[in-house]
Amino acid sequence: MDLAYVCEWEKKPKSNHCPSIPLVCAWSCRNLIAFTTDLRNEEEKDLTHMVHIIDTEHPWDVYSVNSGHTEVITCLEWDQSGSRLLSADADGHIKCWSMTDHLANSWESTVGSVVEGDPVVALSWLHNGVKLALHVEKSGASNFGEKFSRVKFSPSLTLFGGKPMEGWIAVTISGLVTVSLLKPNGQVLTATESLCRLRCRVALADVAFTGGGNIVVATSDGSSTSPVQFYKVCVSVVNEKCKIDTEILPSLFMRCTTDPARKDKYPAITHLKFLARDMSEQVLLCASNQNNSIVECWSLRKEGLPVNNIFQQISPVVGDKQPMILKWRILSATNDLDRVSAVALPKLPISLTNTDLKVANDTKFFPGLGLALAFHDGSVHIVHRLSLQMMAVFYGSSSQRPVDEPSLKRPRTAGPLVHFKAMQLSWTSLALAGVDSHGKLSMLRISPSMGHVLDMNMSLRHLLFLLEYCMVTGYDWWDILLHVQPSMVQNLVEKLHEEYMRQNAALQQVLSTRIVAMKASLCKLSSSTIARVCDYHAKLFLIAISCTLKSLLRPHFLNTPDKSPGDRLTEICSKITDVDIDKVMINLKTEEFVLEMTTLQSLQQLIQWVGDFVLYLLASLPNQGSPVRPGHSFLRDGASLGMFRELMVVIRIWGLLKPSCLPVYTATSDTQDSMSLLFRLLTKLWLCCREENHITEPDDALIDECCLLPSQLLIPNIDWLPINDGIISKLQNKQLVRLQFGKAPGLVGHTVSSQFDAFVRAPGQPKIDHLRRLHLGTYPTEECKSCTSSWGCSTPGSRRALSRIVARWFQLVLVLSRVTCRWQELVSPVDGPTPA
């Protein structure tokens, strides 16, 4: 492990951010990190409990919100889509925060619940029934269905028709469990019940879920001499009211309390965690004293109940008729450790059938198998989630020492050591975020090989496997990019494309845009693939424009045939290979292309981009031998060229309705039909590569005609990429980057970043609305929204217009689409709007 970057607060004379006690943080599947601090005002001498949300690519651009909690925040929890956040405090108040207009720096709390005066010690969203198992031992399989399998798992509560009901569950310090359910109409149903009849103090608690839809709650009063209690919680809705039923499950005593040599050595239980939210059979316990800690891993198993010989003679027990009981058994325990300050558990749902204590050699160092322990001396250890054996170690600046030096021989420093008070592993376990005792955020890389020597092929295999997992689930893959070196980019992109092409056509259609976005982010990391980044961004924009424009087509009659106008357009354009655009157009039903004049005019900027890009591609055909030139991959991409060809036909028809919506070209002749000329050349180029397995070279006549284009039409300049201000490309040299919250860094560009200068807009140049392709000027009068992953910006008006178009497109898909994706029965991708 090594430090990637550190971000700290600016010290101000009258107010300072200080770490709250307890300090909590949470990491979402969108790679958004939420953490808490207390804002101390020295003049008024009061504390404001703040919640901070950062994007890992722009950690300095922090969004801080006054939580409104009157007491210290004790819990933070993201939902499975990464768009909502729960916060709970020591006064029993729970708030649900949601994004406003899908903005990562705009949050509002609209709903919540309260158990007045009762501090919340554990908090979780109800399970939605989606569980995907990763089979590490099958990472070399060709089918995604073998690598990632859908596990039969029931939601905590379902609505009519089996739809999972949203809500959350919380445990309070007095032994109460409260459940809040979010109804579709916005109302909140809340119920509170005691975990058992004899209520007792709950110092620590955690929540997990079973495959049958039940909830398991683990509690401890904080004393190692007391048992760790487990309860089964069942939630139901009866007569529009939430009902909670609880049942006591087998409890356990920590092994260290039953060992005569350690009976009184560790008086307090400081950490209690299930190994995963959907793994209620395995729990991690940590007991501590002032200087040391011990960690134990326990597993709940079914065991046969022995029957007395007398009863055996009366009624022999045969086969499965033997009575069974649930019993906790210890899996592993550590030796005496330094005092543990924080625990971070992996989120990867790895199937442990063949990767438990007898794991295979090629997968035993897989990152998702480890959990993180932070110590008061500033060090962090990654240990196996079941055996608790050491896998990797990180020593902070205050804990530089040999690995094998006994902890009892280390000299004690005079002042308190800086250590992590809260930690979270990323969703692929390749990065670790920690907030220390000074309120500073540190980002650590966790090697895919866990510090052990693996060959390059095995490291690439691990990274490829996790990239495929993110592609299937829709999770953000920023933490994987931390480990991609420039020499790996080419191999990863090629292997990712090979694995994608092995899937069935239905799954390829579902994942078509995700793999393009993934390739673009990978190619940004190498100077030899920068031009391909431009092509991938252009392809994503082309797909978006094609879907948007086709969604506006409407059948002339309500009793529409089995194919939508967009499908018929694709079919006719692929069959008719005529180079004359008018002959292709007469085969279409033009009444399906009738739109309102205002709608057509609002699309002119998108239409102009299509026309400009087609002209640029054809003009660059004579230079096709240079792969470093942007647009090179389009010249051999029959699918993209066919998409451009379809859009040219649609634009030609709309131009008959409203000529002002047509793309504007600067031609040397007033009588030249630029659209017909470009369509003719585009069709000839498309015919050369329409069949993927039989691509031919353009003939000399086509190249000669393309050579004449600059003398006939003015070739436009293409705005390929927005400003590159992310941090991922600055971390390639493996050197620590120090940042400050609220202040954009003046980082020295990496060699890869300097290559972008030819394709990006400089900070001082006029900005462009990348959704409507409008020039906004150097200082726009309206606030712009920027995408955290693609760096594009837009105005609120364009986002609203796009939202309306996308909504209409989805309505069309629901009515007309007949594509049945069998993969959805196997995997339910978790995806949402990209935070802007």
N, C-alpha and C positions, 0 to 999 in steps of 0.2 A: 504494500500500500504506500501511496505517497500523496502529498498535498497538491491539489490542482490549483485552488485559489482560496483566498481568505478575504472576507468582507466584514468591515467593522464600522461602527458608528462614529460620526464626527462629534467631538467633544465641544459642547456649547457651554457658555458661562452660566446660564440660568436654568437650563433644563438638560437632562441627560437620560439616555436609555440605559436602564439597568436590568439585569436578568431577574425575572419574576421567580418567586419561590412558591410552588414548584414551577419549573420551566418545562413547557411542552412544545413539540413540533410535530408536523405531519407532512408526508410527501405523497402527492397525488399521481395518478397514472399519466397525467399530462405534464409531468415534471414541473409542477408548481409546488413550492414549499411554503408552508404556513408555520409561523412560530410566534411566540409571545415575548413581550418585555413589558416592564413597567416604566412609564415616562414620569420622571421625578422633576417636579417644579420646585426650585429652591425658594422662590419668593412666596408662593402660596403653601409650600410644604405639604403637598398632596401627591398622590400617585394616580396616574391614569393607566388603566390596563389596556394595552395595545395589542392588536393582532396584525402581523406583517405578512404579506404575501409577495413572493418573488418568483420570477421565472429563471430557471437555472442558466439559460443562455444569456440573460441580462440581469445578473444578481444585484447590480447597483441600482437598478430601476425598481426600487421597492415601493409597494403600495401599503401604507400604514393607515389603519382605521381605528378610531376610538370604539372599542367593543361595546361600550355602554354597560359592561359588567361592573357591579359595585364592589365585588370581591375578586380575589385573584383567580385567574383562569386555570382550571385543573385538567381539562381535556380538550383536545382538538381531533377531529375525525373527518376525513374526506369520504365522499360517496364513491361508488365504483366507476362513475363516469368522470370524476375529477372536476365537476362543475359546481358542486355544493359542499359547504363546509359547516360542520357542527362545532360549537364552542359551549363549554359548560364551566360554571364557576363554583366557588366555595359557599355560595348562598343558595344553591339549588336551581339557578336559572340556566336554561338551555336555549341557545339561539341557532337558527338555521340561516346561513349566509348563502346567497345565490349571486351568480354573475349577472351584471346588467348589460344587455346587448352583446353577450359573449365577450366581454372585455375583462382581461386579467387584472386590470387596475381599477375596476369599478364593481363594488360589491354592496349588497344591501341585505338587511335582515328583515324578512317579512313575517315569518312564523317562528314559534318557539313554544316552550313549555316550562313549568316551574314546579319545584317541590320546595316550598318556602322554608328558608333557613336550614336546609339539609344539604351539605356539600356533596357534590357529585364526584365519585372516585373512579367510575368506569363508564364508558360511552361507546356506542357502536350503532351504525346503520343496520337495519334489518336486512337479512340476506335475500337477494333477488332470485336465487335458484340457479344462477349461471356459474358453473365451475368447469374449468378447463384444466386437464391434467397434462403435464409435460413428461414425456417418456425420454429421459436423457439417453438411455441405452439404445434408443431407436433414432438417434439424431442423424444417422446416415441413411435412413429410409427416404424413398423418393416421394411418397404420398404424405401430404400434411395430415391426413386422417390417422396415420400411424404414429406420427410424432406428437400430435395434440389431439386428445380424445375428450369428448364431452362426457362428464361424469354425471350420473343420475343424482340429482340433488334437488330437494324440494324447497321452495321459498318459505320464509318464516310465516307468511300470511298471504293468501291469494284473494283476489277479487272474483267477481263473476266471470266465468270463462277461463279461469286459471291464471289470469294476469297477476304478477306479484304486486303486493301492496307496499307502498313506500312508508317509511317511518324510522324511528330510532328507539333504542332501549338504553336505559341508564340505571346505574346502581349508586345508592347514596350511602353515606357514612353510618347511618342509623340502621342499615339492613333493609331498606326499601328498594324495590325494583319498579321503575316507571317506564311505561311504553306509550309513545305518541305515534299515531297513525295519520298519514296525510291522505285525505280523501280527494278524489278527482275534482271536486268542486272547490277545493281550497280549504275546507274545514279541517280541523285537527281534533282527532279523538284521543283522549289521554286517560290512562288508568294507572293506579298505583296500588301495589300489593306488597306485603311483607314476604321476604324470602322464606321465613319459617315462623312458627308460632312464637318461639322464644327469640325475640330480636336482640341482636348483640352488635357491638361496634364493628364496623368494617373499615379497616385501614387500607387494605389493598383489594382490588377486584379486577377481573377480566371477563370478557364475554366471548363465547365461541358458538358455532352452529353445527347441528347434526344434519345428516343427509335426509332424515325424515321430517325436517321442518321445525324441529324443536330447538330451543336455546339452552345453552349450558352456561351457568355463571359460577365462577370460582371466587371465593372470598377468604380473607385472612384478617385476623385482628391485629396483626403486626408482631405477635409474639411467636417465636419458634417452638415454644412449649405447647402452644395451642394447635389444634388440628386445622388443616386447610380444608374448608368445606366446599362442596359442589352441589349445585341445585339445577334441576331441569325446569325450564320455564316454557309454558305453552301459552300462546296468544291466540285469541279468537275474537270475532265480532258477533255479538248476540243482541238483536233488537237495536241496531245502530249504536251499540255501546261496546267499548273495548273491555274484554275480560281476560284476566291473567290467572293461570293456575300454576302452582309451584309444587315441586316434589324433591325430597332430599335424595341425593346420590351418595355413593361411598366416599368417605373422606380419607385423608392421609396425614401422617406425621413425617416431617423431614427426617432423612436418615441420620443427619448429624446430631439430632437430639436424642436418638436411641443409641448412639455410639458412646460408650463410657468415657473415651478419651476426649470427646468433643461435646459432651452433654451440655455444658454451660458456656462453651466458648463463643457461640454465635446466638445471642439472645433475641435478635430481631430479624424478621423476614422483611427484606427491603424491596424485592421485586417478585412479582407474580404475573406470568404471562403464558397464555396458550401459544404453542408453536405456530399456529395459524388460525385465522378466524373460522375457517371451515375444517379445523382439525381439533375437535374437542377431546380426543383421546390422549393427547400428549401435552404436558404442561412443564414449564420451566420455573424453577424456584431458586431464589438467592437469599441466603441468610448472611448477616454481617455483624461485626462488632465495630469498634472505633477504627481499627486499622486493617482488618482483613475481611474476606468474604469467601463463601463456598457456594458453588452452583450445582444443582441437581436437576436431572431430567427424568420425568416419570411418565409412565404409559398406563392407560386403562385397558385391561384385558378381560376377556371372558374365560373363566376357569371352571372346571368341573368340581362340583361339591361332593366330597367323599361321603359315601353312605356306609353306615355301620353294618357289620357282617350280619347282625341279627335281622335287619331289614332287607339285606341282600337275599337271605334265605327265604324270607316271606314273599318278596316281590323282586326278583332279579332285575337289575338295570341293564338294558340292552341298547347299544348304539346311541342314537341321538336322544334317548329318553333320560339320560343322566342329567340331573338338575345342574344348572349353570348359575354362577354368580359373577358380578363385576368386581374386580379387585385391582387396586393400583400397585404397579410393580416399578421399581427404580430401574432405569435403563443405564444411567451412567452418572458419575459425580466427579467433580474436579478435586484437586488437592487445595491446600490453603493458597488463596490468591490475595493480591492487594484489594483494598476496598473498592467494590464495584459502584460506579456512579450512574451508569445508564446502560440500557439494553436495547438493541435494535434487532428485530426479527425479519427474516426474509419474507417476501411477498410472492415469490414464484411458487405456483402450485405443483411442485415436482412430485411425480408418482414415485413413492419410495419402495416399490415392490422389489426392485433389484438394486437399489442404491442406498440401502441402509448400512448397517455396521459392516457388512461384507461387500462393499461396493467395488465395482470393477476398476481396474487400474486406469482406464482412459476416461473415467467420469468422476473419480473420487475427489478431484479438485475443482469440480464445477461450482461456480460462485453461488448458485442458489441453494447449495447444501449447507451454507455456513450462516451463523448468527454472530452479531458483534457485541462485544463487552467493552465498555469504557471504564477506566480505573481512575482513582483520585490522583495517581501520579502522572496523569496526562497520556498514558498509553491506551491503545485500542487493540484488542485481540479478536480475530475471526476464528471461531471454533465450530466444529461440526455440530449440526443441529441435534444429532442424536448421541453420538459418542463423546461430544464435548472435547475432542482432541484438537490441538492447535493446528490451524491451517495457514494463518498469516498474522503478522503483527505490525503495528505502527507505533513508533515512539515519538511523542511530541518533544518540543524544545526543552521541556523541563524534565524529561525522562530518558535522556540518551544514555544507554548502558548496554552491556552485553546481554544476550537473551538468557544465558544460563546462570546469571548471577542470582543467588538466592535473595528473596525479598527481605529477609530478616537482616541481611548484611548491608543493605543499602543505607547510606546516610540520610537522615531526615533533614530537609531544608528548613530554613528559619521561617519563611513566609508560606502562606497557602499556595499550593500548586494550581496552575490553570488546567482545568479538566472539563470534559464534556458533561453537561448536565442533562442534555437531551440529544438523542440520536435517531436517525431514520435511514434505513436502506432504501435505495431506489427499487423500482419494480422489476428490474433485472438483476439486482444485487451487484452491479458493477460500480456503484458509487455510494458513498456514505456522507450524509450531511450531519454535522454536529454543531450545537450551540454551546459555547463554553461558559464558564462562570463569570466572564466579562461581557457576555452578550454578543460575542463575535461569532459569525457563521463561517465554518470551514467546510470545504468540499474535498473529499478524499477519493482517489481512484482505488478501486479494488481489482487487482489483476485477474483476468479470466483463468489464469493458471494458479492463482492463490500463492504466488511467490515461488512455485516449484518450476523446475525446468521442463517445459513441454516443447515439442517441435512446432514449427510454424504452422504445419497443417492442422494440428490439434487445436491451436489457438484460433485459427481461422474457422475451424469447425464449430467451436464454442460461440464465436461472434456471429457466425452465419445462423446458427440455431436460434439465438436470441433475436436476431433481426427478423427471422421468419415468424417467431412468436409475436413480436410487435406488429408485424404486418397482418397477421390473422386477427389479433385482438383489437387493433387500432390504437394501442398504447404508444406514447411518444418514446423515441429511441435515442434521445440526446445522450444518455449515460453510456450507451454503447459506443457512440462516436468518440468518447474520451480515450478509447483504447485503439482506435484505428490509426495506423501509421500510413504515411503517403505510399509506402511500398505495398500496402495491403489493399489499396482502393480498387485497383484494376481486378484483382482476383475476387474480391468480395462482390463487386458489381456483376462480374461474369457468372459466378456461381449462384448468386441470387436470381439472376435471370434464368439460368438453367433449371433451378428448382421451381421457379414460377411456371415455366413452360411445360413442366411435367404434370401439372394439375389439370383437372378437367376444365372444359370451356366455361361452365357456369361459375366455378370458383375464380377463374382468371378474370371474368367480368367484374366480380365483386371486388377483387383486389387490384384492378387495373390502375387506379389513380394512386393507391398507396405505394405500390412498388416504384412508380415514377418519382414520387416525392422522396422515397428512401434513396433511390439512386442519385438524385440531385444533392441530397445532404452528404452522401458519401463522396461524390466527386468534388465537393468544395474543399476537401482536405488534401488534395494533391494538385500540384501545379500542372501536371500533364493532362489532367481531365477537366480543367476549368471551362473550356469551350462546351463540353457536354453538359455542364450545369445550365448554361443558357438554353440549350436544346430541351432539357427536361422541364425547365420553367415554362418555356414556350409551349411545350406539349400539354402541360397541365392547363395552361390558359386556353389552348385550343379546345381541349375536351370540355372545359367549362362553357366556352362560347357555343360550341356545337350543341350541348345539352340545353342551354338556355334558349337558343334560337329555334331548335326543333320543338321545344316544349310549347312554343307559341302557336304552332300549327294546330288547327282544329278541324275535325271531320265536318263535312258539309251537312250530314244528316246525323241525328242522334243515334239511330240504329246503325252504328258504324260497323264495318266488317272486322274481321279478326285482326287486322294489322292497322297500326296507327299511321297517320300521315308521315311521321318521321321514319318509321320502318319502311314504308313504301318508297320514300325518297331514297333511302339507302339502297334498297333492292333495285330500283330503276337505274340509278346512277352506276351501280356495279355491273348491270347487264348491258347498258347502252354505252358503248365505247366511242361514240362519235365525238370528233373534236369540235364540232359546232355546238355552242351552248344553246342556241335557239332550237336545234333539233332535239336536244335532250329535254328542254323545257316543255315542249309541246306534248310529251308523254305523261306529264303530271296534271293533276286536277288543280287548276289554278285557284279554284274557289276555296280550297283548303288553306291558301296562303294569304287570305284577306285579313288585314289587321287594321286597327285604328291608326289614323295618321300621326297622332301624338306618340303612340308606342313606337312606330317606325322611326320617327325622328329621334327619339331618345336612345335608339340603338345605333345611331350613326357612328359614334366613336368606336364601338366594337366592330362594326362593318368595315370601318377604315383600317383598323388593325389587321383584319383578315386580308384586305386588298394589299396593304403595304407588305405584309409578310410574304404573300405569294410572289409579289414583284421582287422582293429581296432574294428569295430562294432561287427563282429562275435566273436572276442576274448573277448569282454566285455559282451557277452550275459549271461554267468554264473553269472555276477554281476548285472543283470537287476533290482534287487530289490532296488538299490540305486539310487534315483532320482537326487542326487547331482553330479553324475558322468556324464561328458559330453558325448553326444551321446545317452543318455537314451531315448529321445523322438523318435529317428529314429527306435528303436526296435519295435515300435507300429505304425509306419507311413507307411502304405502300398503303398502310392503314391511315397514316396521317395525311398523305397526299390525297387519298380518297375522301377524307373528311373535308379537306380544303375544297375539293371539287364539288362536293355536295353543297357547301356553304356558298360557293360562287353561283350555283344555280338558284338557290334561295334568294340571294341578294339581287340577282338579275330579275326575278319575278317581282320582288318588292320594289325594285327601281321603276317598274312600269306603273305601280300604284303611286309612288312618291319619289320622283327623280332626285330630290334633295337628300335622300338617305343613302344614295350610292357613294362608294368611295371616290375621293377626289384625286386625280392624277395630274401631274404637270407634264403635258405632252408637247412634242415639237410640231405636231400637226393637229389642226382643229377637227379634221374629218376622221381621225383614227378612232376606232372602237377599241378602247383599251381593255375592256372586260372580255371581249371576244378573243383578242390576241392572247391575253394571259391564260384564259381557259384552254385555248388550243395548245399552247406550250405545256401547260400543266397536265393536260390529258396525255400528251405524248410521253412526258416524264413518268406519269403514273402507270402507263402501260408497260414500262420497262421493269417495274418492281411490284406489280400488283400481286404476283405469286411469290410468296416468301421463299419458296424452295427453288425458284427459277428466275433469278434476277439477272437482267441483261444490261449491258452498257448503253447509254444514250448514243444514238447515231450522230454522225458529224453534222448533219443538217440541223438537228435540234440544237446542238452546241453553237453552231454558227448563228442561228436565230437568237439565242440567248446572249450571244456576244453583241448583237446589235441593239439589245434592250436599252443600255445606257444612252445611246444616241436617239432613242425614240421617247423614253420616259425618264423622268428624274427619279433616281433610286433613293428611297428614303433611308434615314438613319433609324435603326431599331434600338429602342431602350430595352436592353436585355435584362438587367438586374437592378433592383434598388440598392440602397447603401448597405454595405456589409459592416454592421457594427456589433455583431455577436462576438462571444468570447471563445467559442470552440476552436476557431482557427488560430487563436493566440496561445493555445495550450499544447501545440504540437511539439514544442521543444522540451516538454517535461519540466519546465522551471516554474516555481511558485509565482503566482500573480497576486499582488495585494491590491485590494479594491476598497472603496468607501461607499457606504449606502448614500444614495441621493446625489452622487457625483459621477458623471460619465468618465471613464478612464481615458487617459491619453496614452494608449498602449502603442508600443512600437510594432508596426505591422510585421507579420511573419512573411516568409517568402511566398507562401500561398496567397496571403491577403494582397500582397503587392501585385499579383497577377490579375486580380479582379479590377484593377484601375481602368483597364481598357474596356470593361463591359458594364461598369456601374456609374451611377450619377454621383458626382462629388457633392459633399455636404453643402456647398455654396450655390449649386445649380438649382434651377426651379424644380419644385416637386411635381410628381405626377400621381393622379388618382389611378391606382393600378387595377381598379375594378371597372371604372367607366372610361379609362384612358383619356382623362381630362388633364390639361395643364393647369396646376393650381398656383403657379408663381413661386417666387423664392420665399415669401412670407404670406402664407395663406391666411385669409381673414377668418376662416372657420377651423376649429380644431380638427386635426386629422387622427385617424386610427391606424396603428401600425401592427402588422402581424409579427408575432414573436419568433416565428420560424422562418418565414420567407422574406421578412423585412419590408414587405409591401405596405403602402399606406392608402387610405381612402377617406372620404368625407362621410359623415353620418347619413347624408342623403343617399349616397350610393349604396351603403349597406342596407338601408331600408328598401331601396328599389330592388337590390339583389335578393333580399329576403322574400319579397313578394313574388319574384320570378321563380325562385327555388320552390316556394310553397305551391305555386301553380304546376311546376314540373312534377313534384311528388304526387299531386292529385292526378295528373295524367298517368303517371306510372302505376298508381293503384288501380286505375280504371282499365287501362289498355294493355299493360304489360302481361305477357303470358309466360315469362321466363320463370321457371321453378328451379331454385337453387337448392340442390340436395345437401349442399354443405351446411345450410342453416340448421338442418336437423342434427348436425354433428357439432358445429361451432356457432355460437351466437356472438358475433363481433361486437365489442364495446366501442362505439365511436360516437363522436359528437362534433359540434362545430369547433374548428381550430380557434383557440383563444387569440384575440387580436390585441 
